[in-house]
Structures are given as C-alpha cells and as structure tokens.
Amino acid sequence: MGKEKRFLKKKFVVVFIVIFICILSVLIAAKGIVSNMQANLEQMADLEIQNVDLTKIPDGTYAGSCKVFPISVKVDVTINNYKITRIELVEHRNGQGTPAEIIPDKVVKAQSLEVDIVTGATYSSKAILKAIENALNSSSK
C-alpha cells in the first residue's frame, strides 16, 4: 500500500504543477492583453480630430474606419452639395461605448467634426469621429 500512496502523491504533484503552470500562463497572457489595451486607449485619448473642408469634397459616399483595440468603427459618409447629408455607422465594436453612436447625427447637424464627445463614451466618440475624418479625407485619394 505504501507504493500506491507514493505513486498517487507523485501523480498529484505532477497534476498540481501542470495546473499551476497553466494558471500562470493565463495570468501572464491576460496581463499582456490588458497592458496592450491600456496603451491603445491612452493613444486614443491623445488622438486629435482635424476638421475637414467640405468645400473640397465632391459629391459621393466615402468609407472610413478607425481601429484601436478594443474599439473598431466603420462609417459611410455621404456628401451632397458640399454638405454631409448622411453618416451610416456600418460597424461599432465598442464594449461600453454605445452612447457614442449619436456622434454621426451631431456631425451631420453641425456640418463639422468639432462636436462634443459623449461623456462616458470618450474613446468610442473619438474613434467614430476619426473614422468620419478618415472617410472625408479619402475623398481626395
């Protein structure tokens, strides 16, 4: 019986070590992901949105996007007679940034990218504005 106990004890130790290594690996990976996400969000906080001269944009619909993990935005911006007539939010992966989805309406109303961001959805607001800016800037390409 002593041999069997030692075998079970060794087996337990091996299983414990394997589980410990797995947990440690998951924690290290999670720390890296969180660190990367935090760096991306800090980059997003510093992101500058430049207004675009609508008088230089021909009529048409222009696609734009902005992707800074964990936020991803795609928009289609329609210009008619040098005015933004429509902004379709094609994609908005945002976590908790859903309130920022009013930004396209604000831009259409103001005819400018210089609109107030949504409190509590700062990063999504900036990502949506940057996607709109990118769409408008793509008109000259």
Backbone as CSV, one residue per row, in Angstrom:
resi,resn,N_x,N_y,N_z,CA_x,CA_y,CA_z,C_x,C_y,C_z
1,MET,0.816,-1.193,0.000,0.000,0.000,0.000,0.869,1.270,0.000
2,GLY,2.047,1.233,0.560,2.930,2.389,0.605,3.359,2.835,-0.779
3,LYS,3.578,1.834,-1.683,3.956,2.146,-3.052,2.839,2.892,-3.775
4,GLU,1.631,2.451,-3.566,0.459,3.057,-4.210,0.272,4.501,-3.734
5,LYS,0.479,4.755,-2.445,0.353,6.118,-1.901,1.405,7.036,-2.512
6,ARG,2.639,6.531,-2.631,3.702,7.349,-3.219,3.399,7.659,-4.682
7,PHE,2.878,6.676,-5.403,2.505,6.883,-6.802,1.410,7.945,-6.917
8,LEU,0.377,7.856,-6.077,-0.703,8.843,-6.087,-0.194,10.224,-5.694
9,LYS,0.728,10.252,-4.746,1.292,11.534,-4.307,2.078,12.176,-5.453
10,LYS,2.888,11.373,-6.166,3.645,11.894,-7.309,2.703,12.374,-8.402
11,LYS,1.653,11.604,-8.650,0.668,11.974,-9.667,-0.010,13.294,-9.286
12,PHE,-0.356,13.447,-8.010,-0.970,14.685,-7.531,-0.027,15.865,-7.729
13,VAL,1.240,15.689,-7.417,2.220,16.762,-7.554,2.350,17.158,-9.027
14,VAL,2.413,16.192,-9.915,2.532,16.477,-11.345,1.299,17.232,-11.838
15,VAL,0.114,16.771,-11.463,-1.125,17.449,-11.862,-1.148,18.864,-11.303
16,PHE,-0.747,19.025,-10.048,-0.713,20.348,-9.422,0.238,21.279,-10.178
17,ILE,1.409,20.795,-10.543,2.391,21.608,-11.266,1.843,22.007,-12.637
18,VAL,1.223,21.069,-13.335,0.650,21.368,-14.653,-0.439,22.431,-14.526
19,ILE,-1.325,22.283,-13.548,-2.388,23.270,-13.334,-1.787,24.630,-12.980
20,PHE,-0.782,24.640,-12.133,-0.130,25.886,-11.732,0.487,26.583,-12.949
21,ILE,1.157,25.831,-13.801,1.774,26.403,-14.998,0.704,26.964,-15.934
22,CYS,-0.405,26.244,-16.082,-1.497,26.731,-16.932,-2.071,28.036,-16.395
23,ILE,-2.329,28.082,-15.097,-2.882,29.302,-14.485,-1.892,30.453,-14.628
24,LEU,-0.632,30.186,-14.388,0.393,31.219,-14.513,0.465,31.743,-15.950
25,SER,0.384,30.847,-16.924,0.405,31.249,-18.335,-0.784,32.134,-18.683
26,VAL,-1.955,31.760,-18.196,-3.157,32.565,-18.450,-3.012,33.945,-17.816
27,LEU,-2.498,34.019,-16.609,-2.324,35.316,-15.937,-1.320,36.198,-16.677
28,ILE,-0.236,35.614,-17.145,0.771,36.388,-17.893,0.173,36.894,-19.204
29,ALA,-0.568,36.039,-19.903,-1.203,36.455,-21.158,-2.228,37.554,-20.907
30,ALA,-3.029,37.410,-19.868,-4.047,38.414,-19.540,-3.389,39.752,-19.212
31,LYS,-2.286,39.713,-18.476,-1.584,40.956,-18.141,-1.087,41.648,-19.406
32,GLY,-0.573,40.864,-20.357,-0.101,41.427,-21.620,-1.236,42.044,-22.419
33,ILE,-2.381,41.372,-22.462,-3.540,41.887,-23.191,-4.037,43.181,-22.559
34,VAL,-4.148,43.193,-21.238,-4.622,44.392,-20.537,-3.643,45.540,-20.734
35,SER,-2.358,45.250,-20.667,-1.340,46.287,-20.868,-1.423,46.863,-22.274
36,ASN,-1.596,46.005,-23.265,-1.732,46.433,-24.658,-2.983,47.277,-24.841
37,MET,-4.092,46.832,-24.245,-5.341,47.576,-24.358,-5.204,48.949,-23.708
38,GLN,-4.564,48.998,-22.553,-4.384,50.267,-21.856,-3.527,51.230,-22.685
39,ALA,-2.476,50.727,-23.301,-1.628,51.567,-24.155,-2.424,52.086,-25.348
40,ASN,-3.252,51.232,-25.941,-4.078,51.659,-27.074,-5.078,52.729,-26.660
41,LEU,-5.680,52.562,-25.488,-6.660,53.550,-25.027,-5.988,54.883,-24.692
42,GLU,-4.774,54.829,-24.178,-4.033,56.072,-23.938,-3.745,56.769,-25.268
43,GLN,-3.414,55.983,-26.279,-3.202,56.535,-27.627,-4.496,57.176,-28.124
44,MET,-5.615,56.531,-27.863,-6.914,57.050,-28.287,-7.231,58.360,-27.562
45,ALA,-6.865,58.462,-26.293,-7.126,59.684,-25.537,-6.387,60.871,-26.151
46,ASP,-5.209,60.615,-26.717,-4.402,61.680,-27.322,-4.729,61.909,-28.800
47,LEU,-5.639,61.123,-29.350,-5.982,61.209,-30.762,-6.609,62.563,-31.088
48,GLU,-6.042,63.232,-32.076,-6.577,64.531,-32.489,-7.479,64.346,-33.700
49,ILE,-8.601,65.038,-33.665,-9.544,65.019,-34.774,-9.406,66.360,-35.496
50,GLN,-9.118,66.309,-36.793,-8.967,67.526,-37.591,-10.244,67.750,-38.395
51,ASN,-10.753,68.963,-38.364,-11.917,69.270,-39.181,-11.514,69.220,-40.654
52,VAL,-12.460,68.926,-41.513,-12.193,68.777,-42.951,-12.984,69.856,-43.697
53,ASP,-12.353,70.463,-44.691,-13.001,71.492,-45.502,-13.964,70.815,-46.481
54,LEU,-15.256,70.917,-46.200,-16.272,70.246,-47.011,-16.358,70.821,-48.419
55,THR,-15.904,72.058,-48.624,-15.988,72.660,-49.959,-15.018,72.006,-50.940
56,LYS,-14.141,71.176,-50.439,-13.171,70.499,-51.308,-13.537,69.038,-51.555
57,ILE,-14.710,68.642,-51.098,-15.092,67.233,-51.230,-16.220,67.099,-52.250
58,PRO,-15.969,66.343,-53.320,-17.012,66.143,-54.334,-18.145,65.265,-53.797
59,ASP,-19.299,65.387,-54.430,-20.440,64.557,-54.050,-20.059,63.084,-54.122
60,GLY,-20.582,62.330,-53.186,-20.321,60.895,-53.178,-20.426,60.334,-51.777
61,THR,-20.223,59.047,-51.691,-20.217,58.358,-50.399,-18.828,57.794,-50.181
62,TYR,-18.287,58.065,-49.019,-16.912,57.711,-48.710,-16.873,56.833,-47.462
63,ALA,-16.059,55.792,-47.531,-15.910,54.865,-46.404,-14.698,55.259,-45.581
64,GLY,-14.838,55.117,-44.279,-13.728,55.380,-43.374,-13.794,54.439,-42.198
65,SER,-12.650,54.269,-41.558,-12.613,53.385,-40.397,-11.582,53.871,-39.401
66,CYS,-11.713,53.352,-38.200,-10.742,53.604,-37.141,-10.754,52.367,-36.263
67,LYS,-9.571,51.835,-36.037,-9.483,50.623,-35.227,-8.352,50.783,-34.228
68,VAL,-8.708,50.864,-32.974,-7.746,50.880,-31.884,-8.301,49.925,-30.837
69,PHE,-7.697,48.754,-30.721,-8.204,47.720,-29.832,-8.495,48.307,-28.464
70,PRO,-9.664,48.125,-27.940,-10.731,47.186,-28.278,-11.858,47.795,-29.122
71,ILE,-11.645,48.976,-29.691,-12.717,49.662,-30.421,-12.466,49.564,-31.922
72,SER,-13.535,49.301,-32.667,-13.450,49.225,-34.122,-14.683,49.918,-34.700
73,VAL,-14.442,50.856,-35.616,-15.536,51.640,-36.206,-15.369,51.683,-37.723
74,LYS,-16.493,51.532,-38.428,-16.539,51.739,-39.879,-17.749,52.615,-40.173
75,VAL,-17.547,53.604,-41.041,-18.628,54.514,-41.412,-18.674,54.710,-42.920
76,ASP,-19.841,55.088,-43.395,-20.015,55.584,-44.761,-20.558,56.998,-44.635
77,VAL,-19.874,57.956,-45.242,-20.257,59.363,-45.158,-20.676,59.830,-46.548
78,THR,-21.891,60.383,-46.635,-22.409,60.862,-47.915,-22.343,62.386,-47.957
79,ILE,-21.752,62.890,-49.030,-21.621,64.330,-49.269,-22.481,64.685,-50.478
80,ASN,-23.253,65.768,-50.346,-24.059,66.272,-51.459,-24.044,67.792,-51.372
81,ASN,-23.617,68.448,-52.440,-23.521,69.913,-52.483,-22.702,70.460,-51.314
82,TYR,-21.557,69.818,-51.075,-20.603,70.253,-50.051,-21.162,70.183,-48.633
83,LYS,-22.147,69.343,-48.443,-22.716,69.137,-47.106,-22.743,67.653,-46.794
84,ILE,-22.551,67.348,-45.519,-22.692,65.966,-45.064,-24.190,65.718,-44.935
85,THR,-24.707,64.818,-45.758,-26.145,64.558,-45.734,-26.492,63.294,-44.958
86,ARG,-25.491,62.417,-44.798,-25.777,61.165,-44.108,-24.471,60.544,-43.638
87,ILE,-24.508,59.979,-42.428,-23.394,59.173,-41.940,-23.988,57.864,-41.430
88,GLU,-23.590,56.797,-42.086,-24.055,55.474,-41.650,-22.956,54.824,-40.816
89,LEU,-23.318,54.437,-39.627,-22.401,53.721,-38.746,-22.496,52.238,-39.121
90,VAL,-21.581,51.806,-39.975,-21.615,50.445,-40.516,-21.226,49.424,-39.455
91,GLU,-20.233,49.766,-38.644,-19.761,48.873,-37.587,-19.303,49.704,-36.413
92,HIS,-19.636,49.242,-35.204,-19.138,49.887,-33.993,-18.991,48.831,-32.909
93,ARG,-17.791,48.288,-32.817,-17.471,47.344,-31.736,-16.849,48.174,-30.634
94,ASN,-17.506,48.170,-29.484,-17.188,49.220,-28.544,-17.113,48.868,-27.082
95,GLY,-17.526,47.728,-26.664,-17.605,47.492,-25.233,-18.749,48.299,-24.668
96,GLN,-18.436,49.338,-23.916,-19.474,50.145,-23.270,-19.703,51.487,-23.960
97,GLY,-19.271,51.634,-25.187,-19.337,52.921,-25.858,-20.579,53.166,-26.691
98,THR,-21.625,52.386,-26.505,-22.846,52.534,-27.306,-23.406,53.957,-27.288
99,PRO,-23.388,54.681,-26.159,-23.924,56.054,-26.176,-23.268,56.969,-27.209
100,ALA,-22.054,56.644,-27.644,-21.348,57.470,-28.630,-21.960,57.363,-30.018
101,GLU,-22.889,56.466,-30.212,-23.477,56.283,-31.535,-24.356,57.459,-31.963
102,ILE,-24.490,58.479,-31.117,-25.187,59.709,-31.511,-24.243,60.689,-32.212
103,ILE,-22.943,60.396,-32.188,-21.949,61.288,-32.798,-22.237,61.550,-34.282
104,PRO,-22.557,60.551,-35.098,-22.826,60.851,-36.514,-23.948,61.879,-36.705
105,ASP,-25.015,61.778,-35.918,-26.102,62.761,-36.020,-25.622,64.158,-35.641
106,LYS,-24.770,64.238,-34.622,-24.225,65.534,-34.204,-23.377,66.150,-35.324
107,VAL,-22.592,65.324,-35.996,-21.728,65.816,-37.075,-22.568,66.313,-38.243
108,VAL,-23.598,65.567,-38.598,-24.472,65.989,-39.706,-25.128,67.319,-39.348
109,LYS,-25.611,67.431,-38.132,-26.286,68.664,-37.707,-25.320,69.853,-37.695
110,ALA,-24.110,69.638,-37.186,-23.127,70.725,-37.071,-22.370,70.971,-38.375
111,GLN,-22.409,69.992,-39.306,-21.615,70.058,-40.531,-20.139,70.276,-40.193
112,SER,-19.715,69.607,-39.124,-18.359,69.777,-38.622,-17.992,68.583,-37.742
113,LEU,-16.704,68.317,-37.662,-16.216,67.286,-36.741,-15.969,67.853,-35.358
114,GLU,-16.155,69.150,-35.227,-15.948,69.804,-33.939,-17.235,69.747,-33.128
115,VAL,-17.532,68.547,-32.619,-18.707,68.332,-31.774,-18.237,67.795,-30.433
116,ASP,-19.082,67.956,-29.426,-18.744,67.444,-28.101,-18.777,65.925,-28.100
117,ILE,-17.773,65.341,-27.439,-17.773,63.896,-27.293,-18.760,63.504,-26.203
118,VAL,-19.154,62.260,-26.189,-20.142,61.775,-25.235,-19.426,61.349,-23.955
119,THR,-19.808,61.962,-22.843,-19.235,61.608,-21.552,-19.530,60.149,-21.249
120,GLY,-18.515,59.433,-20.815,-18.665,58.016,-20.515,-18.422,57.133,-21.727
121,ALA,-18.302,57.755,-22.895,-18.016,57.011,-24.127,-16.968,57.780,-24.924
122,THR,-15.980,58.283,-24.216,-14.950,59.139,-24.815,-14.205,58.436,-25.937
123,TYR,-13.738,57.224,-25.679,-12.927,56.526,-26.676,-13.748,56.183,-27.922
124,SER,-14.967,55.714,-27.718,-15.822,55.412,-28.871,-16.154,56.687,-29.635
125,SER,-16.407,57.781,-28.913,-16.690,59.055,-29.573,-15.528,59.455,-30.482
126,LYS,-14.317,59.358,-29.952,-13.142,59.735,-30.734,-12.935,58.790,-31.917
127,ALA,-13.172,57.501,-31.702,-13.000,56.538,-32.792,-14.000,56.808,-33.914
128,ILE,-15.243,57.140,-33.560,-16.258,57.444,-34.578,-15.870,58.711,-35.333
129,LEU,-15.455,59.736,-34.600,-15.040,60.982,-35.250,-13.836,60.752,-36.176
130,LYS,-12.893,59.939,-35.734,-11.705,59.663,-36.554,-12.098,58.885,-37.808
131,ALA,-13.031,57.955,-37.684,-13.496,57.205,-38.856,-14.165,58.134,-39.855
132,ILE,-14.953,59.095,-39.348,-15.600,60.082,-40.234,-14.536,60.944,-40.909
133,GLU,-13.563,61.408,-40.130,-12.464,62.204,-40.699,-11.734,61.405,-41.780
134,ASN,-11.443,60.146,-41.498,-10.748,59.304,-42.481,-11.575,59.129,-43.748
135,ALA,-12.877,58.999,-43.591,-13.751,58.885,-44.767,-13.695,60.153,-45.607
136,LEU,-13.807,61.302,-44.951,-13.786,62.577,-45.677,-12.422,62.802,-46.330
137,ASN,-11.364,62.430,-45.657,-10.026,62.589,-46.233,-9.777,61.623,-47.384
138,SER,-10.502,60.514,-47.417,-10.326,59.558,-48.510,-10.901,60.082,-49.819
139,SER,-11.709,61.124,-49.745,-12.318,61.683,-50.945,-11.293,62.285,-51.895
140,SER,-10.154,62.658,-51.373,-9.136,63.288,-52.209,-8.150,62.281,-52.772
141,LYS,-8.350,61.018,-52.485,-7.403,59.993,-52.958,-7.881,59.373,-54.241
